[in-house]
């Protein structure tokens, strides 16, 4: 699985959970976001702006 902002591969734990988060857009689609992008952008509005 890849981050929707930077395109880097997401790390996965042994329980197959991603190291990062999912962000839901206006249409209800989930987008995986890595920890580095979360740390840089820090607000949901900024993250959604980068997705478009």
N, C-alpha and C positions, 0 to 999 in steps of 0.2 A: 504494500500500500504506500502511496506517495502523498506528500503534503500538497494541498491544492494551491498554496501560495508560492512556495519556493521550488517544489518538485523533488525535494530530497526524500529518500526512503525513510519511513517511520520505523523506529525501533519497536519491537514487540516483546512483551514479557512472556514468561513460560506458560501463562494461562491464556495466551493469544490476545491480550489486550494491548492497545497501542499506547506508546509513551507520548502523550499529547492529549488532544481533545477533539471533539466534534463540535462544529458550529452550524446551527440551523439558519438557512437564509429565509427570505420572505415567502418563498414558494414551499418551504418545508423540507427541502433537500438538505441532507447532512454532508458537511465538508470536513474531512480530516485535516487538522492543523498540528504541526510539530511544535515542540516546546520552544525552539529558538524563535519561531515566528510569533508565538504567544508572548514571549518575553520582550521582543522588540516592539510589538504593536500594543499590547496590554488592554485595549478596549475593543468591545465587540463591533462598534461602528467602524473603527479603523480596519479591523480584520475583514468585515464585509465589503468595504470599499476596495480592498486589495483583491478580492475574489472576482470582481466585475471587470 
